[in-house]
């Protein structure tokens, strides 16, 4: 059984303050769009959401290095590398949404790659009989 978010925070970071300090290191301009007001900040966000955000930002930093490289990877997977307006649209998306978009684009590219060999090897078309059953019986 999965432990509660509070227990996960205690196991991984010790307490919420240490989790928030770890998140502060990851919420730089290159990984994070700051949409949180200073009055509310991240300290009022639930533990489960903070853990998921930490995992997501850590994965992006490890795999891509920055949001810009993540966006370039998405554009490349979707074969839209030269589409400037789509790129500016993606730049407005938050990082977790970009990660989800990259995941779905990766799956879509894998499906397209698997379907490509099947499309190249076209099966021979069956010879269709254009006669009705009644006329076929008469021809015999």
C-alpha positions as CSV (number, residue, x, y, z in Angstrom):
1,X,0.0,0.0,0.0
2,X,1.2,3.5,-0.9
3,X,2.2,5.7,2.0
4,X,0.6,9.1,2.5
5,X,2.2,12.2,1.0
6,X,3.2,13.4,4.5
7,X,5.0,10.1,5.2
8,X,6.7,10.4,1.8
9,X,7.9,13.9,2.6
10,X,9.2,12.7,5.9
11,X,11.0,9.7,4.3
12,X,12.5,11.6,1.4
13,X,13.2,15.1,2.8
14,X,12.6,15.0,6.6
15,X,10.1,17.8,6.6
16,X,8.2,20.2,4.4
17,X,10.7,23.0,4.8
18,X,13.5,20.8,3.3
19,X,11.2,19.9,0.4
20,X,10.5,23.5,-0.2
21,X,14.2,24.4,-0.2
22,X,14.8,21.6,-2.6
23,X,12.1,22.9,-4.9
24,X,13.5,26.5,-4.7
25,X,16.7,25.1,-6.2
26,X,14.7,23.6,-9.1
27,X,12.3,26.5,-9.7
28,X,14.7,28.6,-11.8
29,X,13.9,30.5,-14.9
30,X,15.1,27.7,-17.1
31,X,12.8,25.1,-15.6
32,X,9.8,26.9,-14.2
33,X,7.2,29.5,-15.1
34,X,6.6,31.5,-12.0
35,X,2.8,31.7,-11.8
36,X,2.6,31.6,-8.0
37,X,1.9,34.8,-6.1
38,X,4.3,35.8,-3.4
39,X,1.5,35.9,-0.8
40,X,0.5,32.3,-1.3
41,X,3.8,30.9,-2.5
42,X,4.5,27.1,-2.5
43,X,4.3,26.7,1.2
44,X,0.5,26.5,1.1
45,X,0.5,23.8,-1.6
46,X,-0.4,20.2,-0.6
47,X,2.4,17.8,0.0
48,X,1.3,15.4,-2.8
49,X,1.4,18.2,-5.3
50,X,4.8,19.4,-4.1
51,X,6.3,15.9,-4.4
52,X,4.9,15.5,-7.9
53,X,6.3,18.9,-8.9
54,X,9.7,18.0,-7.4
55,X,9.8,14.7,-9.3
56,X,8.7,16.4,-12.6
57,X,11.3,19.2,-12.4
58,X,14.0,16.7,-11.4
59,X,13.2,14.5,-14.4
60,X,13.2,17.5,-16.8
61,X,16.5,18.8,-15.4
62,X,18.1,15.3,-15.7
63,X,16.7,14.4,-19.2
64,X,16.6,17.7,-21.0
65,X,18.4,20.3,-18.9
66,X,15.9,23.1,-19.5
67,X,12.4,23.9,-20.7
68,X,13.7,25.2,-24.0
69,X,15.3,21.8,-24.8
70,X,12.1,20.0,-23.7
71,X,10.1,22.2,-26.1
72,X,12.6,21.5,-28.9
73,X,12.3,17.8,-28.3
74,X,8.5,18.0,-28.4
75,X,8.6,20.0,-31.7
76,X,11.0,17.4,-33.2
77,X,8.8,14.5,-32.2
78,X,5.8,16.1,-33.7
79,X,7.7,17.1,-36.8
80,X,6.9,20.8,-36.3
81,X,10.4,22.1,-35.6
82,X,10.0,25.1,-37.9
83,X,6.5,26.1,-36.6
84,X,7.3,29.3,-34.7
85,X,3.7,30.1,-33.6
86,X,3.3,26.6,-32.1
87,X,6.7,27.0,-30.3
88,X,5.5,30.3,-28.7
89,X,2.3,28.6,-27.7
90,X,4.3,25.8,-26.0
91,X,6.5,28.3,-24.2
92,X,3.4,29.5,-22.3
93,X,2.7,26.0,-21.0
94,X,3.8,25.0,-17.5
95,X,6.6,22.4,-17.2
96,X,4.4,19.5,-16.0
97,X,2.1,20.0,-19.0
98,X,5.1,20.0,-21.3
99,X,6.3,16.7,-19.8
100,X,2.8,15.2,-20.4
101,X,2.9,16.5,-24.0
102,X,6.4,15.0,-24.5
103,X,5.2,11.6,-23.2
104,X,2.2,11.5,-25.5
105,X,4.3,12.7,-28.5
106,X,6.9,9.9,-27.7
107,X,4.2,7.3,-27.7
108,X,2.7,8.7,-30.9
109,X,6.1,8.6,-32.7
110,X,6.6,5.0,-31.5
111,X,3.2,4.0,-32.9
112,X,4.0,5.7,-36.2
113,X,7.4,4.0,-36.4
114,X,5.8,0.6,-35.8
115,X,3.1,1.3,-38.4
116,X,5.6,2.5,-41.1
117,X,7.0,-1.0,-42.0
118,X,3.4,-2.4,-42.2
119,X,2.5,0.4,-44.7
120,X,5.5,-0.3,-46.9
121,X,4.7,-4.0,-47.3
122,X,1.3,-3.7,-48.9
123,X,-0.6,-7.0,-49.2
124,X,-1.7,-8.0,-52.6
125,X,-5.2,-7.0,-53.4
126,X,-7.7,-9.8,-53.7
127,X,-9.4,-10.2,-57.0
128,X,-12.9,-9.1,-56.4
129,X,-15.8,-10.9,-58.0
130,X,-18.2,-8.3,-59.4
131,X,-20.9,-10.8,-60.2
132,X,-23.9,-11.5,-57.9
133,X,-24.3,-14.9,-56.4
134,X,-27.1,-15.7,-58.8
135,X,-25.0,-14.8,-61.9
136,X,-22.1,-16.8,-60.5
137,X,-24.3,-19.9,-60.3
138,X,-25.4,-19.4,-63.9
139,X,-21.8,-19.1,-65.1
140,X,-20.9,-22.5,-63.6
